[in-house]
Amino acid sequence: MTQETNDALRLLLTRRSHPAISLEGPAPDEETLNTLLTAASRVPDHGKLAPWRFLIIRGEARQRAGERLLAIAEQKNGPLGDDLRKQELERFSRAPLVVAVISRAAVHPKIPVWEQELSAGAVCMNLLTAAHAAGFAAQWLTEWPAFDPDVANLFGMQEGERFAGFVYIGRPTVQPAERPRPELSEIASTWTGE
Ligand SMILES: Cc1cc2nc3c(=O)[nH]c(=O)nc-3n(C[C@H](O)[C@H](O)[C@H](O)COP(=O)(O)O)c2cc1C
């Protein structure tokens, strides 16, 4: 293996998610963000449909999003206690940058919706890996806002669009302990046809 291959593999073998709450600024600058998004969008995409898009939430928009989330949550659940209010107000401010990956999968004569949705998942994964490669850390979260129609409305989602996830990106402040990974023997087998 070349040094380059080794480095790329090491990156994949060492990446892990960092809790959004542990991510600090500064956020990636504009040029770095463009590189991350370009890498993220370089995914297999049957039919070249680009059935996904990005929505960037950063700076003061994170607080504004939190205020709107709180209003939506209280409208559905009634007044929230102090801790839950704080949680909603600060949800998008946990990291300096949040990239919403939005799936635009739609019925197509040739390309199954499932394949389009898998492609959106690949975008999220590439974004995590690219962030790691650029010295940032990240976490892919959905949480309740990803499934709420009022939140979809708040972020200008079109009919049929869904959040594949919110990818929180920032500078790492802690090295999270490794978590158990599946045993290869339990998830990989060889079909011999015998
Ligand atoms: C589609 C998707 C949605 C997720 N949503 C959440 C979530 O809402 N809350 C949560 O704690 N973890 C969520 N996770 C898990 C974390 O992103 C992550 O898998 C976990 O922190 C361990 O990450 P690692 O194996 O990359 O280190 C989600 C993962 C995926 C793939």
The ligand as an ORCA input file, in Angstrom:
! r2SCAN-3c Opt
* xyz 0 1
  C     -29.621      8.629     10.019
  C     -29.017      8.754     11.378
  C     -29.660      9.525     12.331
  C     -29.124      9.635     13.612
  N     -29.786     10.380     14.527
  C     -29.345     10.408     15.787
  C     -30.079     11.133     16.768
  O     -31.107     11.727     16.475
  N     -29.600     11.122     18.032
  C     -28.441     10.440     18.379
  O     -28.051     10.455     19.541
  N     -27.714      9.777     17.452
  C     -28.141      9.741     16.179
  N     -27.435      9.064     15.237
  C     -26.184      8.376     15.646
  C     -24.938      9.232     15.571
  O     -24.833      9.972     14.394
  C     -23.707      8.361     15.607
  O     -23.946      7.187     14.897
  C     -23.262      7.968     16.967
  O     -23.012      9.158     17.641
  C     -21.977      7.083     16.917
  O     -21.209      7.489     15.857
  P     -19.891      6.850     15.216
  O     -20.112      5.415     15.058
  O     -19.783      7.598     13.926
  O     -18.778      7.177     16.149
  C     -27.925      8.962     13.944
  C     -27.267      8.204     12.961
  C     -27.805      8.097     11.699
  C     -27.080      7.264     10.678
*
